[in-house]
Amino acid sequence: MPIQRYWILTARKLNGEATPEELSELAALSAQQEEEQRTAAALEQIWQQETPGISVTEEQRLLALLETHIPELAETPSNVPFPRRRYLTLTATVLTLLITIGYFFFAHPHKKNGIHEIVASRGTRSQVTLPDGTLVWLNAGSKLVYNDEYGVHRRFLQLEGEACFDVARQADIPFEIQVKDATIKVLGTVFNVRAYRDEPNIETSLISGSVQLEYQQEDALHKALVKPGQKITLIRREGTAIFTARWDSLWHNQQQAVTEIAWKDNTLSFDKEKFSSLATRLERWYNITVVFEQPQLKALEFSGSIKGEQMNEVMTVLSRSSGQFSWHYNQASRVLKISTK
């Protein structure tokens, strides 16, 4: 039923777990559900308020309600008069919404003990405005953390994953991001940071303004100033917190699209990227597991960009452009297998 689907998608959106396809579906359903839009807007305001956490026992109780009691309410006997059946169905829909929202709301609070966490799970991306007006786009599989002191005397964030920042300029309050074993300091700028836990290197790409990176070199702490149009990759020495830096140019002219920040506009962009690296991004982007049947396929390289496409469409484009592999996706296990033709 569309109304039930509408509330399920609304719950996923509020929790930051809706995929781009689900957000498009929700927008289409919203155009048909004027009353529900007003209710959803009110729920979104409530969602932004501070809430306490709950115990594991309470979390399990909420899940049990969602998985057992609600389906029984929705399955009303056919001999019940239509108005009564309609009432029970709507009741079940509202209860489903409240328990679904309640579970996500209490089991995944946005604030814990003065610590704020913004999470973009695998298969999702998030956009948020920080208290100082800084805009942040968070890529799939990423987490941003800050505390109640943010914006008082300093603006300090911890990032795990990838994010693009449009920093509000406040010359008297420094802006710092801690990423693994490096620190990024800015005053006001637009830049992208990639520092996933399962990737050894750290990438910073500067669009405008200026940023300074602090990281450990062989003999001492080093500070590197990045200029607009530059990308610095900190290459980690295996098993250490010591880096060497590699510098690259983001563009040859100002009109050229920047591959490093294309993801925030729902675009997969790649420039001579190995299939192994692209597969890692696809895993986060679509919340899947990629398996290469033949290891040599990992060395294939791709260049191009694909905007707002579903996973099967992306793989069809890649397979046709390469001509060297075929693919099969198991939707139940969410495993994508790549093999030679």
ABEGO torsion letter per residue (X at the ends): XAAAAAAAAAAAAAAGABBAAAAAAAAAAAAABAAAAAAAAAAAAAAABBBBBBBAAAAAAAAAAAAAAAAAAABBBAABBAAAAAAAAAAAAAAAAAAAAAAAAAABBABBGGBBBBBBBBGBBBBBBBAAGBBBBBBBGBBBBBBAABGAABBBBBBBEBBBBBBBBBAABBBBBBBEABBBBBABBBBBBBBBAABABBBBBBABEBBBBBBBBAABBBBBBBBBGBBBBBBBBBGBABBBBBBBBABABAABBBAAAAAAAGBBBBBGBBAAAAAAAAAAAAGBBBBBABAAAAABBBBEBBBGBBAAAAAAAAAAAAGABBBBBBAAAGBBBBBBX
